[in-house]
Protein backbone atom coordinates (compact mmCIF):
# COMPACT_ATOMS: atom_id res chain seq x y z
CA UNK A 1 0.00 0.00 0.00
CA UNK A 2 1.11 3.50 -0.77
CA UNK A 3 -1.02 6.57 -0.14
CA UNK A 4 -1.03 9.85 -2.09
CA UNK A 5 1.82 12.32 -1.55
CA UNK A 6 1.50 15.26 0.80
CA UNK A 7 3.91 18.16 0.55
CA UNK A 8 5.74 20.33 3.05
CA UNK A 9 4.79 23.98 3.43
CA UNK A 10 6.48 27.30 3.93
CA UNK A 11 4.82 30.09 5.85
CA UNK A 12 6.27 33.05 3.96
CA UNK A 13 4.77 35.60 6.33
CA UNK A 14 2.85 35.46 9.58
CA UNK A 15 4.78 33.25 12.03
CA UNK A 16 3.71 34.25 15.58
CA UNK A 17 1.70 37.15 14.13
CA UNK A 18 -1.17 34.89 13.09
CA UNK A 19 -1.65 33.98 16.75
CA UNK A 20 -2.56 37.65 17.14
CA UNK A 21 -4.54 38.01 13.92
CA UNK A 22 -1.92 39.35 11.56
CA UNK A 23 -2.19 38.36 7.94
CA UNK A 24 -0.25 35.33 6.79
CA UNK A 25 0.70 33.64 3.55
CA UNK A 26 1.56 29.97 3.31
CA UNK A 27 2.73 28.13 0.19
CA UNK A 28 3.22 24.41 -0.53
CA UNK A 29 6.84 23.38 -1.03
CA UNK A 30 7.02 20.33 -3.28
CA UNK A 31 10.69 19.58 -2.68
CA UNK A 32 9.80 17.68 0.51
CA UNK A 33 6.97 15.20 0.72
CA UNK A 34 5.55 12.22 2.57
CA UNK A 35 3.13 9.34 2.06
CA UNK A 36 1.61 6.58 4.17
CA UNK A 37 3.04 3.13 3.45
CA UNK A 38 3.00 -0.31 5.01
CA UNK A 39 6.22 -2.11 5.87
CA UNK A 40 5.34 -5.69 6.74
CA UNK A 41 8.94 -6.38 7.79
CA UNK A 42 8.93 -3.51 10.33
CA UNK A 43 12.51 -2.49 9.75
CA UNK A 44 14.33 -0.22 12.18
CA UNK A 45 13.72 2.84 9.99
CA UNK A 46 9.94 2.47 9.98
CA UNK A 47 9.44 1.22 13.54
CA UNK A 48 9.62 4.68 15.16
CA UNK A 49 7.03 6.13 12.81
CA UNK A 50 4.77 3.11 13.37
CA UNK A 51 5.00 3.56 17.16
CA UNK A 52 4.18 7.25 16.79
CA UNK A 53 1.13 6.43 14.66
CA UNK A 54 -0.03 3.98 17.32
CA UNK A 55 -0.03 6.79 19.92
CA UNK A 56 -1.59 9.18 17.44
CA UNK A 57 -4.44 6.75 16.69
CA UNK A 58 -5.20 6.48 20.43
CA UNK A 59 -5.29 10.28 20.61
CA UNK A 60 -7.66 10.40 17.60
CA UNK A 61 -10.10 7.91 19.09
CA UNK A 62 -10.19 10.02 22.29
CA UNK A 63 -10.72 13.15 20.19
CA UNK A 64 -13.60 11.47 18.41
CA UNK A 65 -15.25 10.52 21.73
CA UNK A 66 -14.81 14.02 23.15
CA UNK A 67 -15.85 15.91 20.01
CA UNK A 68 -18.03 13.55 17.93
CA UNK A 69 -19.45 16.46 15.91
CA UNK A 70 -15.96 17.60 14.85
CA UNK A 71 -14.62 14.55 13.05
CA UNK A 72 -14.85 10.76 12.98
CA UNK A 73 -12.38 8.20 11.70
CA UNK A 74 -12.45 4.62 10.59
CA UNK A 75 -10.48 3.67 13.69
CA UNK A 76 -10.68 -0.05 13.03
CA UNK A 77 -9.06 0.32 9.61
CA UNK A 78 -6.41 2.62 11.02
CA UNK A 79 -5.60 0.24 13.88
CA UNK A 80 -5.51 -2.75 11.51
CA UNK A 81 -3.08 -0.93 9.19
CA UNK A 82 -0.88 0.05 12.13
CA UNK A 83 -0.78 -3.61 13.14
CA UNK A 84 0.33 -4.44 9.59
CA UNK A 85 3.20 -1.96 9.86
CA UNK A 86 1.78 1.40 8.71
CA UNK A 87 4.30 4.25 8.75
CA UNK A 88 4.75 7.72 7.25
CA UNK A 89 7.49 7.66 4.65
CA UNK A 90 8.69 11.25 4.57
CA UNK A 91 11.59 13.31 3.28
CA UNK A 92 10.33 16.33 5.26
CA UNK A 93 12.91 17.22 7.93
CA UNK A 94 11.43 17.28 11.43
CA UNK A 95 11.86 20.36 13.62
CA UNK A 96 12.75 22.51 10.61
CA UNK A 97 9.63 24.65 10.33
CA UNK A 98 8.46 23.17 7.03
CA UNK A 99 5.46 21.22 8.28
CA UNK A 100 6.48 17.61 8.87
CA UNK A 101 3.59 16.89 11.26
CA UNK A 102 1.20 18.84 9.01
CA UNK A 103 1.79 16.50 6.09
CA UNK A 104 1.27 13.46 8.33
CA UNK A 105 -2.01 14.86 9.70
CA UNK A 106 -3.23 15.57 6.15
CA UNK A 107 -2.36 12.03 5.06
CA UNK A 108 -4.21 10.41 7.99
CA UNK A 109 -7.29 12.59 7.48
CA UNK A 110 -7.29 11.84 3.76
CA UNK A 111 -7.14 8.07 4.26
CA UNK A 112 -9.15 7.44 7.42
CA UNK A 113 -11.62 10.30 8.05
CA UNK A 114 -15.28 9.47 7.52
CA UNK A 115 -17.31 12.01 5.49
CA UNK A 116 -14.18 13.94 4.68
CA UNK A 117 -14.20 17.29 2.93
CA UNK A 118 -12.41 16.67 -0.36
CA UNK A 119 -10.17 18.99 -2.32
CA UNK A 120 -12.40 18.56 -5.38
CA UNK A 121 -15.55 20.04 -3.93
CA UNK A 122 -16.36 23.73 -3.90
CA UNK A 123 -14.25 24.94 -1.00
CA UNK A 124 -16.33 27.63 0.65
CA UNK A 125 -14.85 29.67 3.46
CA UNK A 126 -16.95 27.66 5.92
CA UNK A 127 -15.50 24.39 4.64
CA UNK A 128 -11.96 25.76 4.82
CA UNK A 129 -12.52 26.87 8.40
CA UNK A 130 -14.09 23.52 9.28
CA UNK A 131 -11.04 21.72 7.86
CA UNK A 132 -8.68 24.09 9.65
CA UNK A 133 -10.52 23.40 12.93
CA UNK A 134 -10.29 19.63 12.48
CA UNK A 135 -6.60 19.83 11.58
CA UNK A 136 -5.84 22.11 14.55
CA UNK A 137 -7.25 19.51 16.94
CA UNK A 138 -5.46 16.65 15.20
CA UNK A 139 -2.08 18.40 15.03
CA UNK A 140 -2.16 19.56 18.64
CA UNK A 141 -1.11 15.98 19.46
CA UNK A 142 2.33 16.97 18.13
CA UNK A 143 2.66 20.60 19.23
CA UNK A 144 0.40 21.21 22.19
CA UNK A 145 -1.34 24.00 20.27
CA UNK A 146 -1.80 24.21 16.52
CA UNK A 147 -3.48 26.65 14.15
CA UNK A 148 -4.27 23.81 11.73
CA UNK A 149 -2.73 25.75 8.85
CA UNK A 150 0.18 23.41 8.07
CA UNK A 151 -2.04 20.36 7.51
CA UNK A 152 -4.53 22.53 5.59
CA UNK A 153 -1.81 23.70 3.25
CA UNK A 154 -0.51 20.18 2.81
CA UNK A 155 -3.99 18.75 2.24
CA UNK A 156 -5.05 21.33 -0.35
CA UNK A 157 -1.61 21.86 -1.90
CA UNK A 158 -2.58 25.49 -2.58
CA UNK A 159 -1.19 28.82 -1.39
CA UNK A 160 -3.37 30.02 1.50
CA UNK A 161 -3.96 33.63 2.43
CA UNK A 162 -4.76 34.15 6.11
CA UNK A 163 -6.66 37.41 6.53
CA UNK A 164 -7.42 36.69 10.18
CA UNK A 165 -8.03 33.62 12.30
CA UNK A 166 -11.52 33.10 10.96
CA UNK A 167 -10.97 34.39 7.45
CA UNK A 168 -8.82 32.28 5.16
CA UNK A 169 -8.90 31.74 1.41
CA UNK A 170 -6.89 30.07 -1.35
CA UNK A 171 -4.56 32.70 -2.80
CA UNK A 172 -3.25 33.35 -6.27
CA UNK A 173 0.42 34.24 -5.93
CA UNK A 174 2.45 35.89 -8.71
CA UNK A 175 3.88 33.23 -11.01
CA UNK A 176 7.57 32.56 -10.68
CA UNK A 177 9.80 34.20 -13.22
CA UNK A 178 12.72 32.33 -14.72
CA UNK A 179 16.17 33.96 -14.69
CA UNK A 180 15.05 36.61 -12.25
CA UNK A 181 17.39 37.75 -9.49
CA UNK A 182 14.85 38.09 -6.70
CA UNK A 183 14.42 34.97 -4.57
CA UNK A 184 13.06 33.46 -1.39
CA UNK A 185 15.42 30.85 0.03
CA UNK A 186 15.83 28.53 2.98
CA UNK A 187 18.99 28.78 5.07
CA UNK A 188 19.85 25.67 7.06
CA UNK A 189 20.82 26.42 10.66
CA UNK A 190 22.12 22.86 11.06
CA UNK A 191 20.06 22.24 14.21
CA UNK A 192 16.45 21.28 14.81
CA UNK A 193 14.01 23.52 16.64
CA UNK A 194 11.22 22.49 18.99
CA UNK A 195 7.94 24.32 18.43
CA UNK A 196 6.41 24.01 21.90
CA UNK A 197 9.19 25.77 23.93
CA UNK A 198 9.36 28.62 21.40
CA UNK A 199 5.61 29.17 21.54
CA UNK A 200 5.86 29.10 25.35
CA UNK A 201 8.50 31.89 25.31
CA UNK A 202 6.27 33.89 22.97
CA UNK A 203 3.21 33.45 25.20
CA UNK A 204 5.23 34.51 28.27
CA UNK A 205 6.41 37.63 26.41
CA UNK A 206 2.81 38.40 25.46
CA UNK A 207 2.11 39.06 29.14
CA UNK A 208 4.20 42.25 28.87
CA UNK A 209 2.45 45.32 27.56
CA UNK A 210 5.56 46.59 25.75
CA UNK A 211 5.88 43.34 23.81
CA UNK A 212 2.17 43.36 22.92
CA UNK A 213 2.42 46.93 21.62
CA UNK A 214 5.53 46.10 19.57
CA UNK A 215 3.68 43.13 18.08
CA UNK A 216 0.69 45.23 17.06
CA UNK A 217 2.45 48.44 15.99
CA UNK A 218 5.49 46.95 14.28
CA UNK A 219 5.46 43.20 13.74
CA UNK A 220 1.87 42.83 12.54
CA UNK A 221 2.01 46.11 10.59
CA UNK A 222 5.06 45.04 8.55
CA UNK A 223 3.83 41.45 8.19
CA UNK A 224 0.50 42.63 6.74
CA UNK A 225 2.32 45.01 4.38
CA UNK A 226 4.64 42.20 3.21
CA UNK A 227 1.66 39.96 2.40
CA UNK A 228 -0.05 42.75 0.43
CA UNK A 229 3.15 43.63 -1.45
CA UNK A 230 3.91 40.01 -2.26
CA UNK A 231 0.43 39.29 -3.61
CA UNK A 232 0.45 42.47 -5.69
CA UNK A 233 3.97 41.83 -6.97
CA UNK A 234 5.22 45.17 -5.63
CA UNK A 235 8.85 44.08 -5.18
CA UNK A 236 10.27 47.51 -4.25
CA UNK A 237 7.81 48.05 -1.40
CA UNK A 238 8.10 44.38 -0.38
CA UNK A 239 11.83 44.60 0.29
CA UNK A 240 11.41 47.81 2.28
CA UNK A 241 8.90 46.06 4.52
CA UNK A 242 10.91 42.83 4.78
CA UNK A 243 13.94 44.83 5.93
CA UNK A 244 11.82 46.44 8.68
CA UNK A 245 10.36 43.06 9.65
CA UNK A 246 13.83 41.50 9.82
CA UNK A 247 14.94 44.29 12.19
CA UNK A 248 11.88 43.91 14.43
CA UNK A 249 12.49 40.15 14.70
CA UNK A 250 16.19 40.59 15.51
CA UNK A 251 15.34 43.12 18.24
CA UNK A 252 12.40 41.29 19.80
CA UNK A 253 12.62 37.57 18.99
CA UNK A 254 16.25 36.84 19.86
CA UNK A 255 15.57 33.52 21.67
CA UNK A 256 13.98 32.21 18.43
CA UNK A 257 17.15 32.93 16.41
CA UNK A 258 20.04 30.51 17.01
CA UNK A 259 22.84 32.52 18.71
CA UNK A 260 25.43 31.90 16.03
CA UNK A 261 23.14 33.54 13.48
CA UNK A 262 22.61 36.88 15.24
CA UNK A 263 25.62 38.45 13.48
CA UNK A 264 24.70 37.00 10.11
CA UNK A 265 21.15 38.30 10.50
CA UNK A 266 22.44 41.78 11.31
CA UNK A 267 24.89 41.70 8.40
CA UNK A 268 22.05 41.13 5.96
CA UNK A 269 20.22 44.21 7.22
CA UNK A 270 23.39 46.33 7.09
CA UNK A 271 24.53 45.26 3.61
CA UNK A 272 21.07 44.77 2.02
CA UNK A 273 22.47 41.61 0.37
CA UNK A 274 19.67 39.54 1.96
CA UNK A 275 17.14 39.76 4.78
CA UNK A 276 16.42 36.89 7.15
CA UNK A 277 13.23 36.02 8.97
CA UNK A 278 11.93 33.10 10.98
CA UNK A 279 10.62 30.04 9.19
CA UNK A 280 8.02 28.55 11.50
CA UNK A 281 8.62 28.93 15.23
CA UNK A 282 12.42 29.26 15.00
CA UNK A 283 14.91 28.06 17.58
CA UNK A 284 16.67 26.05 14.88
CA UNK A 285 15.69 24.41 11.64
CA UNK A 286 15.48 26.66 8.63
CA UNK A 287 15.52 30.40 8.44
CA UNK A 288 13.81 32.11 5.56
CA UNK A 289 15.79 34.53 3.42
CA UNK A 290 14.70 37.14 0.91
CA UNK A 291 17.03 38.76 -1.59
CA UNK A 292 16.75 41.07 -4.59
CA UNK A 293 19.89 39.49 -6.03
CA UNK A 294 20.41 35.80 -5.40
CA UNK A 295 23.99 35.86 -6.75
CA UNK A 296 24.92 38.54 -4.21
CA UNK A 297 23.25 36.55 -1.43
CA UNK A 298 25.06 33.35 -2.41
CA UNK A 299 28.42 35.12 -2.19
CA UNK A 300 27.56 36.70 1.17
CA UNK A 301 26.36 33.34 2.50
CA UNK A 302 28.91 31.12 0.77
CA UNK A 303 29.61 29.14 3.96
CA UNK A 304 25.96 28.12 4.32
CA UNK A 305 23.52 25.82 2.59
CA UNK A 306 20.96 27.76 0.57
CA UNK A 307 17.85 26.31 -1.04
CA UNK A 308 15.87 28.58 -3.37
CA UNK A 309 12.13 28.04 -2.98
CA UNK A 310 10.68 30.84 -5.08
CA UNK A 311 11.95 33.23 -7.76
CA UNK A 312 10.46 36.60 -8.56
C-alpha positions in Angstrom: 0.0 0.0 0.0 1.1 3.5 -0.8 -1.0 6.6 -0.1 -1.0 9.9 -2.1 1.8 12.3 -1.6 1.5 15.3 0.8 3.9 18.2 0.6 5.7 20.3 3.1 4.8 24.0 3.4 6.5 27.3 3.9 4.8 30.1 5.8 6.3 33.1 4.0 4.8 35.6 6.3 2.8 35.5 9.6 4.8 33.2 12.0 3.7 34.2 15.6 1.7 37.1 14.1 -1.2 34.9 13.1 -1.7 34.0 16.7 -2.6 37.6 17.1 -4.5 38.0 13.9 -1.9 39.3 11.6 -2.2 38.4 7.9 -0.2 35.3 6.8 0.7 33.6 3.6 1.6 30.0 3.3 2.7 28.1 0.2 3.2 24.4 -0.5 6.8 23.4 -1.0 7.0 20.3 -3.3 10.7 19.6 -2.7 9.8 17.7 0.5 7.0 15.2 0.7 5.6 12.2 2.6 3.1 9.3 2.1 1.6 6.6 4.2 3.0 3.1 3.5 3.0 -0.3 5.0 6.2 -2.1 5.9 5.3 -5.7 6.7 8.9 -6.4 7.8 8.9 -3.5 10.3 12.5 -2.5 9.7 14.3 -0.2 12.2 13.7 2.8 10.0 9.9 2.5 10.0 9.4 1.2 13.5 9.6 4.7 15.2 7.0 6.1 12.8 4.8 3.1 13.4 5.0 3.6 17.2 4.2 7.3 16.8 1.1 6.4 14.7 0.0 4.0 17.3 0.0 6.8 19.9 -1.6 9.2 17.4 -4.4 6.8 16.7 -5.2 6.5 20.4 -5.3 10.3 20.6 -7.7 10.4 17.6 -10.1 7.9 19.1 -10.2 10.0 22.3 -10.7 13.1 20.2 -13.6 11.5 18.4 -15.2 10.5 21.7 -14.8 14.0 23.1 -15.8 15.9 20.0 -18.0 13.6 17.9 -19.5 16.5 15.9 -16.0 17.6 14.8 -14.6 14.5 13.1 -14.9 10.8 13.0 -12.4 8.2 11.7 -12.4 4.6 10.6 -10.5 3.7 13.7 -10.7 0.0 13.0 -9.1 0.3 9.6 -6.4 2.6 11.0 -5.6 0.2 13.9 -5.5 -2.7 11.5 -3.1 -0.9 9.2 -0.9 0.0 12.1 -0.8 -3.6 13.1 0.3 -4.4 9.6 3.2 -2.0 9.9 1.8 1.4 8.7 4.3 4.3 8.8 4.7 7.7 7.2 7.5 7.7 4.6 8.7 11.2 4.6 11.6 13.3 3.3 10.3 16.3 5.3 12.9 17.2 7.9 11.4 17.3 11.4 11.9 20.4 13.6 12.8 22.5 10.6 9.6 24.6 10.3 8.5 23.2 7.0 5.5 21.2 8.3 6.5 17.6 8.9 3.6 16.9 11.3 1.2 18.8 9.0 1.8 16.5 6.1 1.3 13.5 8.3 -2.0 14.9 9.7 -3.2 15.6 6.2 -2.4 12.0 5.1 -4.2 10.4 8.0 -7.3 12.6 7.5 -7.3 11.8 3.8 -7.1 8.1 4.3 -9.2 7.4 7.4 -11.6 10.3 8.1 -15.3 9.5 7.5 -17.3 12.0 5.5 -14.2 13.9 4.7 -14.2 17.3 2.9 -12.4 16.7 -0.4 -10.2 19.0 -2.3 -12.4 18.6 -5.4 -15.6 20.0 -3.9 -16.4 23.7 -3.9 -14.2 24.9 -1.0 -16.3 27.6 0.6 -14.9 29.7 3.5 -16.9 27.7 5.9 -15.5 24.4 4.6 -12.0 25.8 4.8 -12.5 26.9 8.4 -14.1 23.5 9.3 -11.0 21.7 7.9 -8.7 24.1 9.7 -10.5 23.4 12.9 -10.3 19.6 12.5 -6.6 19.8 11.6 -5.8 22.1 14.5 -7.2 19.5 16.9 -5.5 16.7 15.2 -2.1 18.4 15.0 -2.2 19.6 18.6 -1.1 16.0 19.5 2.3 17.0 18.1 2.7 20.6 19.2 0.4 21.2 22.2 -1.3 24.0 20.3 -1.8 24.2 16.5 -3.5 26.7 14.1 -4.3 23.8 11.7 -2.7 25.7 8.8 0.2 23.4 8.1 -2.0 20.4 7.5 -4.5 22.5 5.6 -1.8 23.7 3.3 -0.5 20.2 2.8 -4.0 18.8 2.2 -5.0 21.3 -0.3 -1.6 21.9 -1.9 -2.6 25.5 -2.6 -1.2 28.8 -1.4 -3.4 30.0 1.5 -4.0 33.6 2.4 -4.8 34.2 6.1 -6.7 37.4 6.5 -7.4 36.7 10.2 -8.0 33.6 12.3 -11.5 33.1 11.0 -11.0 34.4 7.5 -8.8 32.3 5.2 -8.9 31.7 1.4 -6.9 30.1 -1.3 -4.6 32.7 -2.8 -3.3 33.4 -6.3 0.4 34.2 -5.9 2.5 35.9 -8.7 3.9 33.2 -11.0 7.6 32.6 -10.7 9.8 34.2 -13.2 12.7 32.3 -14.7 16.2 34.0 -14.7 15.0 36.6 -12.2 17.4 37.7 -9.5 14.8 38.1 -6.7 14.4 35.0 -4.6 13.1 33.5 -1.4 15.4 30.9 0.0 15.8 28.5 3.0 19.0 28.8 5.1 19.9 25.7 7.1 20.8 26.4 10.7 22.1 22.9 11.1 20.1 22.2 14.2 16.4 21.3 14.8 14.0 23.5 16.6 11.2 22.5 19.0 7.9 24.3 18.4 6.4 24.0 21.9 9.2 25.8 23.9 9.4 28.6 21.4 5.6 29.2 21.5 5.9 29.1 25.3 8.5 31.9 25.3 6.3 33.9 23.0 3.2 33.5 25.2 5.2 34.5 28.3 6.4 37.6 26.4 2.8 38.4 25.5 2.1 39.1 29.1 4.2 42.2 28.9 2.4 45.3 27.6 5.6 46.6 25.7 5.9 43.3 23.8 2.2 43.4 22.9 2.4 46.9 21.6 5.5 46.1 19.6 3.7 43.1 18.1 0.7 45.2 17.1 2.4 48.4 16.0 5.5 46.9 14.3 5.5 43.2 13.7 1.9 42.8 12.5 2.0 46.1 10.6 5.1 45.0 8.5 3.8 41.4 8.2 0.5 42.6 6.7 2.3 45.0 4.4 4.6 42.2 3.2 1.7 40.0 2.4 -0.1 42.7 0.4 3.1 43.6 -1.4 3.9 40.0 -2.3 0.4 39.3 -3.6 0.5 42.5 -5.7 4.0 41.8 -7.0 5.2 45.2 -5.6 8.8 44.1 -5.2 10.3 47.5 -4.3 7.8 48.1 -1.4 8.1 44.4 -0.4 11.8 44.6 0.3 11.4 47.8 2.3 8.9 46.1 4.5 10.9 42.8 4.8 13.9 44.8 5.9 11.8 46.4 8.7 10.4 43.1 9.6 13.8 41.5 9.8 14.9 44.3 12.2 11.9 43.9 14.4 12.5 40.1 14.7 16.2 40.6 15.5 15.3 43.1 18.2 12.4 41.3 19.8 12.6 37.6 19.0 16.3 36.8 19.9 15.6 33.5 21.7 14.0 32.2 18.4 17.1 32.9 16.4 20.0 30.5 17.0 22.8 32.5 18.7 25.4 31.9 16.0 23.1 33.5 13.5 22.6 36.9 15.2 25.6 38.5 13.5 24.7 37.0 10.1 21.1 38.3 10.5 22.4 41.8 11.3 24.9 41.7 8.4 22.0 41.1 6.0 20.2 44.2 7.2 23.4 46.3 7.1 24.5 45.3 3.6 21.1 44.8 2.0 22.5 41.6 0.4 19.7 39.5 2.0 17.1 39.8 4.8 16.4 36.9 7.2 13.2 36.0 9.0 11.9 33.1 11.0 10.6 30.0 9.2 8.0 28.5 11.5 8.6 28.9 15.2 12.4 29.3 15.0 14.9 28.1 17.6 16.7 26.0 14.9 15.7 24.4 11.6 15.5 26.7 8.6 15.5 30.4 8.4 13.8 32.1 5.6 15.8 34.5 3.4 14.7 37.1 0.9 17.0 38.8 -1.6 16.8 41.1 -4.6 19.9 39.5 -6.0 20.4 35.8 -5.4 24.0 35.9 -6.7 24.9 38.5 -4.2 23.2 36.5 -1.4 25.1 33.4 -2.4 28.4 35.1 -2.2 27.6 36.7 1.2 26.4 33.3 2.5 28.9 31.1 0.8 29.6 29.1 4.0 26.0 28.1 4.3 23.5 25.8 2.6 21.0 27.8 0.6 17.8 26.3 -1.0 15.9 28.6 -3.4 12.1 28.0 -3.0 10.7 30.8 -5.1 11.9 33.2 -7.8 10.5 36.6 -8.6 
